[in-house]
Amino acid sequence: MKSNGILAIFSYLDEFCDAIEKIRDRGDFAGSETYSPTSYHEVEHASGFGASPVRFFTLVGGLTGMCGGFLLCLTLDWDWPMVVGGKTAGIPSLPAYVVIGFECTILLGGIATIAGMLIMGRIPNPKAKVLDTRLTDDKFGIFVPGADVSSSQAELLKQCGAEEIK
């Protein structure tokens, strides 16, 4: 195991979310960690998390891409002016740059989102230990450090629907 503590295994998402809501603000469950085979909005809501900080990575990446796309087009137009329809060289035609600006927005916004997910999720984490292989398949888990199998924390988790506590 990771350190001394207990791991409560849950089979059902609703019991797992109820347990998270009950232990969320209790001091004797400080430092507890939850494990889920995949992400669920219900778990985020039960944990009391606010909006994801990854959205700021997406915003910065998107704005950088938009500005970069327009700047790329303007720079190329100033270096190699294209005279179309008798227009004076050097006068930018901004509507034509919208497509390049949009594409760069999508590209850099997507790359920044992936980078944000990896950074905020601390992936890869070579120090992570697998507490139970079932947690990556179909079970949910709550790890409570410093607790014992015969403690009040274990009793509460058992009342919340934990099928196994080890």
N, C-alpha and C positions, 0 to 999 in steps of 0.2 A: 504494500500500500504506500501511498504518498507520504503520510506521517501517521501518528496515532490519531485515530478518529473513527467515525462510523460512516458507512455507506448504506443508504436506504435505496432499495430498488423498487421502482413502480412500473406497473404494466400499462396503466391507462393515463392518458393525457389529462383528463379532468381531475383525477385524484392528485396527480403530480402538481397541477396548477393550484389546487386547493391547499396543498401542503406548502407551496411556495408563499402563498398569500398569508398563511398562518404564521410562518416563521420569519417573514420578511423584516419586521420591525422589532423582533425579540433580540435582546442582548446576548442570550445564551447561545444563539445561532450565528454570532458574528464570525465572519470569515468563511461561511459555508459557500459551497460551489454547487451549481446545478449542471447536470449533464443530460444531453438530449441527442438522439440519433440524427436529427436534422433540425432546422430552425422552424419554430412555430410562433406565430404572432401571439397566441394565447400565453406562451411562456414569457415573452417580453412584457406583455400587459400585466401578468401576475407578479413579475419581478419589480414592477414599478419603474422601468426604464423610460426615459423621455424619448425624444426624437433622436435618431441615429446621428452621430457626429460624422459619418461618412458623407452625408449630404453636403458638407462644407468642402470636402475634397472634390465632389462632383461640380459644385458651383465654381470653385476656383479653376478647375480644369476646363470647364465650359467657357468661362469668360476669357481665359488665356487663349483658348482655341479660336474664339471669335475675333479677339483683337489681333491674334497672330495671322489669321486668315485674311482679314482686311489689310493688315500691314504688308503681308506678302504681295497681295494684288497691287496695292499702291506703290510699293517699291519697284515691282516689275514694270508698272505703267510709267513710272518716272525714268527708269533706266532705258526701257525700250518702248517709247510711245507708239501707239497704233492709231493712225489717223483713219477714222471711219466716217464716211459721209461728209467729208469736208470739215469735220470738227477740229478745233484748234488743238494741237498736240499739248499734252501736259495737264489737260483738264480731266480729272478722274470721272469715270462713269460708275458711281457707287452701286446702282442696281445690279450691274453685272458682277459685282464682287460678293453679293449676298450668297450665292451658291457655294463659293469657296469658303466664305466665313462660316456658313452653316455646317459644311462637311468637317471643317477643322474643329468646330464646337463639339460635334458628336464624337469625333475621334479622340480629342484630348479629354473630354468629359468622361468617356468610357474608360480610358486608360487611368485617369485619376480615381475613378470609382473603384476599379480593381485594386489599385495601389492602396487606397483608403481602407478597403475591406481587409487587405493583408496586414496593414500596419495596425489598425484598430483591433483586429482579431488576434494580434500577436502570432501570426502564422509566417513562417514555420516556427514551432517552439520545440527545440530539441530536448528541453527539460521536462516536457509533459510525460506523465506516466499513465498507462492504461490501468484504471482501477478495476474494471470488469469489462470483458469483451462484449457482453450483451448490450452495453450502453451505446455501442456503435451499430447495433443491429435493430432492436425493436423495444428496448427498455429505456426507462428514464431513471436518473439517479440524483440523489442529494448527498454530498459529502460534508460532514460536520467535523471539523478538526477539534481535537481535544476532548471528544465525547466518548463515552463508554457504552457498550451494548446494553447495560442495565441502567442507564441514566434516564432522566426525565425527557431529554431530547429524543432518545430512541423510542420511548413510550408515545410521545406526541406524533412522531412520524409513523409509528405502527397504527395509531388511531386514524391517521389521515389516509391510510390505505396502502402503506408500504408492504409489499409481499415478502420482502427479505431484508434483514438488517445484519450487516457483517462488519 
